[in-house]
């Protein structure tokens, strides 16, 4: 996919053994989270049929979701099977 220098979409790579490249709307950066400050996902997310949110943390004053990359990869594999 060709992108212009002004296009805000980005590609990220998930996985170690089986790698998946996923287009995302934007990447705000890579941060290291202190898991002791993490909160559980909201009940609407936690109880969803398929949720990939492990926890929530405050980053620069905004809430960010920590996703389960292995569960995402498994869902991709299942969807393509």
C-alpha positions, 0 to 999 in steps of 0.5 A: 500500500502506497502512502504519502508522507502526510498520511497518518496511518502506520503499520505495526508488527505483532508476534515473535514466531508468527508475525502479522503486519497490521495497519493502524490509524496512528501510533502515539508512541511506545511506552513502558507501563508500570503494571502496578498502576494498571486498572482492569478493563471496563465491564463493557469491554471485559464482558464482550464476546471477544475482548483483547484488552488486558488492562488500562493505564493512564499515559500522559493524562489519557487512558490507554489500553494494553492489548493481548497480542497473542490473543489478537494473533490467534484471532487472526489465524482463526479468521483466516482458517 
